[in-house]
Amino acid sequence: MNKKQLMQMAEKCQAKADKAYQAYQETGITRYNTEQRKSEDLAQALRAAANAAEDYNKLIALRGEIASLAVAAKRAIS
């Protein structure tokens, strides 16, 4: 999954959490409170995953650049 898809899923989970929070405020039923906490936790985890994927891709690109520099350095020494 790419960052956009993960962020869309996070938005859906956050909307579900907001809806559950509103239902809990109106009714006081604890299952809504539980649903709200679980949905918020999932949304937060999805956001973290989206950001981690971006960081991972940056690290892979940096690793490639370092490898290219190492090859150029070896050629310069030879």
Backbone as CSV, one residue per row, in Angstrom:
resi,resn,N_x,N_y,N_z,CA_x,CA_y,CA_z,C_x,C_y,C_z
1,MET,0.839,-1.182,0.000,0.000,0.000,0.000,0.882,1.243,0.000
2,ASN,0.435,2.228,-0.706,1.202,3.462,-0.727,0.686,4.427,0.351
3,LYS,1.378,5.547,0.468,1.053,6.503,1.529,-0.370,7.035,1.379
4,LYS,-0.782,7.309,0.159,-2.113,7.868,-0.076,-3.198,6.907,0.406
5,GLN,-3.047,5.630,0.079,-4.036,4.638,0.496,-4.074,4.498,2.021
6,LEU,-2.897,4.501,2.642,-2.849,4.401,4.103,-3.502,5.606,4.769
7,MET,-3.269,6.781,4.212,-3.864,7.979,4.786,-5.385,7.987,4.599
8,GLN,-5.868,7.464,3.479,-7.312,7.362,3.270,-7.939,6.426,4.286
9,MET,-7.276,5.313,4.542,-7.787,4.378,5.541,-7.775,5.013,6.930
10,ALA,-6.735,5.785,7.219,-6.646,6.463,8.508,-7.784,7.470,8.665
11,GLU,-8.107,8.177,7.595,-9.213,9.138,7.648,-10.547,8.436,7.911
12,LYS,-10.736,7.270,7.300,-11.973,6.514,7.524,-12.062,6.050,8.981
13,CYS,-10.954,5.581,9.505,-10.937,5.140,10.902,-11.184,6.314,11.845
14,GLN,-10.611,7.470,11.519,-10.823,8.650,12.359,-12.279,9.091,12.315
15,ALA,-12.896,9.011,11.142,-14.313,9.360,11.023,-15.170,8.403,11.850
16,LYS,-14.805,7.134,11.821,-15.531,6.143,12.616,-15.356,6.435,14.105
17,ALA,-14.152,6.822,14.502,-13.894,7.167,15.900,-14.700,8.393,16.316
18,ASP,-14.760,9.388,15.450,-15.532,10.599,15.754,-17.015,10.284,15.906
19,LYS,-17.512,9.430,15.035,-18.925,9.037,15.102,-19.206,8.269,16.400
20,ALA,-18.302,7.361,16.763,-18.469,6.595,17.997,-18.399,7.510,19.219
21,TYR,-17.514,8.495,19.178,-17.412,9.447,20.293,-18.716,10.216,20.467
22,GLN,-19.267,10.657,19.352,-20.538,11.389,19.408,-21.645,10.500,19.978
23,ALA,-21.686,9.243,19.538,-22.690,8.306,20.045,-22.498,8.062,21.537
24,TYR,-21.248,7.981,21.972,-20.975,7.788,23.399,-21.424,8.995,24.209
25,GLN,-21.177,10.179,23.687,-21.601,11.401,24.393,-23.115,11.477,24.512
26,GLU,-23.802,11.006,23.489,-25.256,11.075,23.490,-25.909,9.988,24.338
27,THR,-25.313,8.791,24.330,-25.957,7.660,25.000,-25.271,7.222,26.281
28,GLY,-23.951,7.375,26.360,-23.213,6.915,27.526,-22.925,5.422,27.499
29,ILE,-23.244,4.747,26.405,-23.008,3.313,26.290,-21.501,3.073,26.085
30,THR,-20.930,2.210,26.921,-19.473,2.045,26.924,-18.920,1.408,25.656
31,ARG,-19.725,0.643,24.928,-19.181,0.026,23.713,-18.796,1.091,22.689
32,TYR,-19.490,2.224,22.701,-19.116,3.313,21.792,-17.766,3.908,22.192
33,ASN,-17.540,3.986,23.484,-16.265,4.498,23.968,-15.130,3.556,23.564
34,THR,-15.366,2.263,23.705,-14.369,1.264,23.304,-14.108,1.339,21.805
35,GLU,-15.165,1.436,21.020,-15.024,1.537,19.563,-14.252,2.791,19.174
36,GLN,-14.521,3.877,19.868,-13.826,5.133,19.578,-12.329,4.999,19.845
37,ARG,-11.958,4.416,20.988,-10.535,4.256,21.313,-9.835,3.329,20.323
38,LYS,-10.482,2.226,19.970,-9.870,1.294,19.015,-9.702,1.933,17.644
39,SER,-10.696,2.667,17.195,-10.624,3.313,15.883,-9.558,4.397,15.854
40,GLU,-9.434,5.154,16.939,-8.391,6.182,16.999,-7.006,5.554,17.012
41,ASP,-6.856,4.451,17.747,-5.568,3.763,17.768,-5.199,3.243,16.383
42,LEU,-6.172,2.680,15.690,-5.922,2.171,14.347,-5.572,3.307,13.386
43,ALA,-6.273,4.417,13.484,-5.973,5.571,12.627,-4.559,6.071,12.877
44,GLN,-4.168,6.126,14.136,-2.820,6.583,14.475,-1.769,5.609,13.938
45,ALA,-2.027,4.318,14.040,-1.092,3.314,13.525,-0.968,3.406,12.007
46,LEU,-2.077,3.655,11.327,-2.041,3.792,9.869,-1.251,5.024,9.454
47,ARG,-1.418,6.120,10.192,-0.630,7.331,9.887,0.858,7.069,10.089
48,ALA,1.189,6.362,11.167,2.598,6.040,11.430,3.158,5.153,10.327
49,ALA,2.365,4.195,9.869,2.808,3.313,8.786,3.030,4.099,7.500
50,ALA,2.157,5.045,7.223,2.300,5.862,6.017,3.594,6.673,6.077
51,ASN,3.878,7.238,7.218,5.104,8.023,7.368,6.342,7.135,7.346
52,ALA,6.234,5.937,7.911,7.368,5.014,7.900,7.678,4.562,6.482
53,ALA,6.664,4.338,5.680,6.880,3.930,4.295,7.632,5.011,3.529
54,GLU,7.279,6.254,3.766,7.961,7.364,3.102,9.424,7.437,3.541
55,ASP,9.663,7.303,4.843,11.033,7.328,5.352,11.848,6.162,4.796
56,TYR,11.229,5.000,4.700,11.906,3.823,4.166,12.325,4.062,2.717
57,ASN,11.436,4.632,1.933,11.764,4.915,0.532,12.906,5.915,0.421
58,LYS,12.936,6.906,1.305,14.036,7.869,1.299,15.355,7.188,1.647
59,LEU,15.313,6.272,2.612,16.529,5.557,2.993,17.034,4.664,1.864
60,ILE,16.127,4.036,1.147,16.523,3.202,0.012,17.201,4.059,-1.057
61,ALA,16.650,5.231,-1.329,17.245,6.135,-2.318,18.634,6.587,-1.869
62,LEU,18.767,6.895,-0.592,20.054,7.316,-0.044,21.073,6.186,-0.147
63,ARG,20.634,4.979,0.111,21.513,3.813,0.006,22.013,3.654,-1.434
64,GLY,21.155,3.869,-2.398,21.562,3.789,-3.797,22.579,4.854,-4.160
65,GLU,22.372,6.058,-3.654,23.311,7.144,-3.923,24.675,6.851,-3.317
66,ILE,24.693,6.292,-2.119,25.964,5.952,-1.466,26.686,4.878,-2.262
67,ALA,25.955,3.901,-2.762,26.562,2.852,-3.573,27.170,3.448,-4.845
68,SER,26.472,4.388,-5.465,26.988,5.045,-6.678,28.263,5.822,-6.368
69,LEU,28.285,6.503,-5.238,29.483,7.243,-4.841,30.646,6.300,-4.555
70,ALA,30.352,5.163,-3.960,31.407,4.186,-3.679,32.017,3.660,-4.979
71,VAL,31.174,3.389,-5.977,31.668,2.926,-7.281,32.521,4.010,-7.930
72,ALA,32.056,5.260,-7.863,32.826,6.359,-8.456,34.155,6.538,-7.746
73,ALA,34.181,6.377,-6.427,35.420,6.505,-5.675,36.407,5.382,-6.042
74,LYS,35.879,4.177,-6.198,36.729,3.049,-6.562,37.328,3.257,-7.943
75,ARG,36.528,3.771,-8.876,37.043,4.065,-10.224,38.102,5.153,-10.190
76,ALA,37.926,6.128,-9.330,38.893,7.226,-9.246,40.227,6.736,-8.674
77,ILE,40.146,5.797,-7.756,41.378,5.251,-7.166,42.101,4.344,-8.154
78,SER,41.355,3.622,-8.950,41.974,2.661,-9.893,42.646,3.302,-11.049
